[in-house]
Amino acid sequence: MTRNFISQGLIFLAITLLVTQQVAVAYPLESLDSVVGRSDFSIDQTSSSPFFSRSKRSLSSSVKSCLSKTGAKLTYPSNSTYDNLAKAENTNYGILHPDVIVSPSSTQQVAATVKCVAADNGNTKFSPRGGGHGYAAYSLAGNVVMDFSNMTNIVVNSSTKQVVTGAGATLGPLAKAMGQQGFALPHGTCPQVGSAHGLGGGWGYASRKWGWMMDHIVALELVDANGNIRTLTQQSTGSDADLWWALRGAGSNNFGVVTHFTYAMEQAPPLTTNYNHVYGSNADCAKVLLVLQDLGSKTDANSGLPSEFGAELLMYGENSGDDGACSLSGQFLGSKTSYQRTMKKINSALSAQGVTATKVSAQEFNNWVDALTNIMGNLDQPKVYEPYYAQSIMDDGTPGYTASSAKAITDAMQAAVGVEGSGNSISFDLNGPLSATNANPAYGAMSFNHRNSLFFSQIYSYAFPGFNDPSARSDALQKISAITQATRNAKPNGDWHAYQNYIDPELKNFGTAYYGNNLNRLKSIKSTSDPKTIFDFPQGLAHA
Ligand SMILES: Cc1cc2nc3c(=O)[nH]c(=O)nc-3n(C[C@H](O)[C@H](O)[C@H](O)COP(=O)(O)OP(=O)(O)OC[C@H]3O[C@@H](n4cnc5c(N)ncnc54)[C@H](O)[C@@H]3O)c2cc1C
């Protein structure tokens, strides 16, 4: 969840300058097996390296004419605002080149737009763009990209304890609107992340207590592949019930456009404690992982770690430029005294092994918005553009880390410190048997299938080399992959998953990694509900 902001100012600036000069950047070669030969994505032969790009075919005059009657705002490449709208948040992808960007202000305009695209029999591809924070810029993959900056409505209903959000709403403003009325949801810590967060999971420090953000969805308004507007709930039947199951897990541009979300809110806690502990050496960090594994696996909150304790162990290696070699940080949904009672269990187990934190901080808040702002920063801050790459792994509940496998992880992490100017880390976000992330969802079965993990890890690389430097990119990728591999080696036959919200364009078996045993049913619903594959991107279900 957390990014490792090693001081990379100059490198970041240099890479940003390089990537913004790129003309056509698209999808890396690893996707070749599943995508080559299709008319919608092709290899860009003009690039110095083989990237995938959208076919160069421009929109047909009939699609253009149809779009002009939808009432939505249209931005073509010749418009002055186009570049800003077509710019990827991950700057390694530069400016992508959709044929048109459509900005609707109502569900009816979305439906009219999808009808125009559908009339082109699958030759025109469509991508909704929420917060634009998908890791591989897939929300810019289509010929027609839908920008939701005019549909950012957030309506909090304190009587029903539900909030309705438009497809353009982002986490910061949503958290603020709910928090000001004493409500909350579990979600990630980046204020500009958008609505796709809730379609692929949505993990934050409150998730051990309240589950994934998607577990709180009580209704979805969907524009389907025929441009029909459907409302999906737990009471839906027939094909609506299939979509209700499928969208919660695989809803990102596979089955239609979700135009509005209704979430059941939680009561914001009266007291919250944000904390951070830094440990100085890799050897100490390996021990912290083992202690978290031991206490986090307990099924009894008295002897283990109660669900109020949201935690992330972030390893970034020694001499990385950050404090120490790792940090254990998070949010406790309760008073500082209760937090200290829980932390004492961790501290006692560590001090018995001679490990103490080199820096400790803990701050109690009596206002949920203040507690979130302390972690997320300004909730209204504008989008930050940066170059990065990440992999993810979720264990099967019993990763079985030992002293030697934990050391292998910290060794691999240390080998990646500063590689090719990047800033790297591996996070261990705690779930476990007491975590609501692993409970049965309240609003019916769903395709999201990560319900067992003890830890949920992201191997994250900040200032990751761009596609225009294949040798540096390959070197950095190899080091990042080695951290992932070292982690998986702790249990070679374990049922490891990957997190669809940390979408990884280099992941070859992405279908089973993201969806496990649900893949076949998802593919079947995809081919029935969108037979011409108008909702498409390189890791869409049509390619899995
Ligand atoms: C800085 C940063 C921090 C993050 N922190 C966390 C975290 O703490 N916890 C966590 O769980 N995740 C986190 N994420 C991952 C995040 O949840 C996913 O990247 C998520 O997909 C982003 O949603 P978006 O709407 O911003 O993305 P977009 O790029 O807009 O969309 C992602 C995909 O969903 C599709 N899509 C978008 N809107 C819709 C819609 N309305 N209907 C159907 N399909 C749609 C797009 O076409 C695209 O394929 C983080 C990401 C970033 C970049």
The ligand as a Gaussian input file, in Angstrom:
#p B3LYP/6-31G(d) Opt

LIG

0 1
 C       -0.602000       5.921000      -5.869000
 C       -1.429000       4.673000      -5.756000
 C       -1.756000       4.196000      -4.492000
 C       -2.558000       3.062000      -4.369000
 N       -2.870000       2.595000      -3.114000
 C       -3.660000       1.507000      -2.986000
 C       -3.990000       1.013000      -1.694000
 O       -3.574000       1.571000      -0.678000
 N       -4.791000      -0.083000      -1.608000
 C       -5.277000      -0.723000      -2.723000
 O       -6.030000      -1.687000      -2.570000
 N       -4.969000      -0.274000      -3.967000
 C       -4.175000       0.816000      -4.122000
 N       -3.837000       1.257000      -5.371000
 C       -4.294000       0.505000      -6.547000
 C       -5.651000       1.014000      -7.039000
 O       -6.662000       0.485000      -6.222000
 C       -5.890000       0.521000      -8.485000
 O       -4.844000       0.959000      -9.306000
 C       -7.229000       0.988000      -9.036000
 O       -7.537000       0.212000     -10.169000
 C       -7.199000       2.450000      -9.425000
 O       -8.488000       2.888000      -9.747000
 P       -8.665000       4.126000     -10.731000
 O      -10.122000       4.343000     -10.946000
 O       -7.859000       5.264000     -10.227000
 O       -7.941000       3.544000     -12.031000
 P       -8.176000       3.704000     -13.606000
 O       -6.807000       3.702000     -14.179000
 O       -9.067000       4.825000     -13.945000
 O       -8.923000       2.345000     -13.989000
 C       -8.353000       1.075000     -13.774000
 C       -9.104000       0.050000     -14.648000
 O      -10.480000       0.052000     -14.323000
 C      -11.292000       0.423000     -15.442000
 N      -12.354000       1.310000     -14.953000
 C      -12.189000       2.550000     -14.423000
 N      -13.368000       3.058000     -14.069000
 C      -14.304000       2.129000     -14.374000
 C      -15.727000       2.087000     -14.263000
 N      -16.402000       3.111000     -13.753000
 N      -16.384000       0.979000     -14.695000
 C      -15.700000      -0.081000     -15.206000
 N      -14.357000      -0.081000     -15.347000
 C      -13.663000       1.006000     -14.928000
 C      -10.329000       1.113000     -16.400000
 O      -10.752000       1.053000     -17.752000
 C       -9.035000       0.361000     -16.139000
 O       -9.007000      -0.849000     -16.870000
 C       -3.020000       2.387000      -5.529000
 C       -2.678000       2.873000      -6.800000
 C       -1.870000       3.992000      -6.913000
 C       -1.453000       4.468000      -8.287000

